[in-house]
């Protein structure tokens, strides 16, 4: 007996591992050899390509393609219609499956609606990628990035609120009251 829910229109290939309490919604396709953790939510019309790994509590909104080479750690949020790539220079007539690049989205990161993540660019823990952003380079932990191409415009807390650092490099999250230190372009949770 399975410990997850899959809508009757979902297609789940063999050799997948799907965690307890995960939900897979309408018209989604989970391809072979995927690993999906516990408590995930896979929205409508999602394609998860072979060998993708999703940690626990990953939220995948509607109309997303997650291609081979992508690893999302725990508590990642993927906004509606965002997309990952997996080949730098795709061509229809040239097979490049052996050139798939790995992209790792670290714990707690958020990727906004309609963002595009160019393969090989990792997203740091608790980073926040704004809607419509095109990520063309590595994103630091706790970084707030927007635009095309992406540009860092600030820092966010684990709760996703913008951090305003004082002259000594200290900031406090307005929701959690957690304190942070910015030192040499690295955010440290105190």
ChimeraX attribute file (.defattr): number of C-alpha atoms within 10 A of each C-alpha:
attribute: neighborCount
match mode: 1-to-1
recipient: residues
	/A:1	3
	/A:2	9
	/A:3	12
	/A:4	15
	/A:5	16
	/A:6	18
	/A:7	13
	/A:8	10
	/A:9	14
	/A:10	18
	/A:11	17
	/A:12	17
	/A:13	13
	/A:14	11
	/A:15	13
	/A:16	17
	/A:17	13
	/A:18	23
	/A:19	21
	/A:20	16
	/A:21	16
	/A:22	21
	/A:23	19
	/A:24	27
	/A:25	21
	/A:26	17
	/A:27	18
	/A:28	24
	/A:29	21
	/A:30	26
	/A:31	20
	/A:32	17
	/A:33	16
	/A:34	22
	/A:35	21
	/A:36	26
	/A:37	22
	/A:38	20
	/A:39	20
	/A:40	25
	/A:41	21
	/A:42	27
	/A:43	20
	/A:44	21
	/A:45	19
	/A:46	24
	/A:47	20
	/A:48	24
	/A:49	19
	/A:50	20
	/A:51	20
	/A:52	22
	/A:53	22
	/A:54	27
	/A:55	21
	/A:56	21
	/A:57	21
	/A:58	25
	/A:59	22
	/A:60	25
	/A:61	21
	/A:62	21
	/A:63	20
	/A:64	24
	/A:65	19
	/A:66	24
	/A:67	23
	/A:68	23
	/A:69	22
	/A:70	26
	/A:71	20
	/A:72	25
	/A:73	20
	/A:74	22
	/A:75	21
	/A:76	25
	/A:77	22
	/A:78	26
	/A:79	22
	/A:80	20
	/A:81	20
	/A:82	24
	/A:83	20
	/A:84	20
	/A:85	21
	/A:86	22
	/A:87	20
	/A:88	13
	/A:89	8
	/A:90	13
	/A:91	9
	/A:92	6
	/A:93	6
	/A:94	8
	/A:95	9
	/A:96	14
	/A:97	11
	/A:98	7
	/A:99	13
	/A:100	17
	/A:101	18
	/A:102	18
	/A:103	23
	/A:104	18
	/A:105	26
	/A:106	21
	/A:107	22
	/A:108	23
	/A:109	27
	/A:110	25
	/A:111	27
	/A:112	21
	/A:113	21
	/A:114	19
	/A:115	25
	/A:116	23
	/A:117	25
	/A:118	20
	/A:119	22
	/A:120	21
	/A:121	17
	/A:122	22
	/A:123	27
	/A:124	20
	/A:125	23
	/A:126	26
	/A:127	27
	/A:128	31
	/A:129	29
	/A:130	20
	/A:131	20
	/A:132	18
	/A:133	22
	/A:134	22
	/A:135	26
	/A:136	17
	/A:137	16
	/A:138	15
	/A:139	22
	/A:140	20
	/A:141	24
	/A:142	26
	/A:143	27
	/A:144	25
	/A:145	25
	/A:146	21
	/A:147	16
	/A:148	13
	/A:149	12
	/A:150	22
	/A:151	18
	/A:152	14
	/A:153	11
	/A:154	15
	/A:155	24
	/A:156	22
	/A:157	27
	/A:158	20
	/A:159	13
	/A:160	19
	/A:161	16
	/A:162	20
	/A:163	23
	/A:164	16
	/A:165	15
	/A:166	11
	/A:167	7
	/A:168	9
	/A:169	13
	/A:170	18
	/A:171	24
	/A:172	20
	/A:173	18
	/A:174	15
	/A:175	11
	/A:176	11
	/A:177	10
	/A:178	14
	/A:179	15
	/A:180	20
	/A:181	19
	/A:182	17
	/A:183	11
	/A:184	7
	/A:185	9
	/A:186	13
	/A:187	21
	/A:188	13
	/A:189	15
	/A:190	10
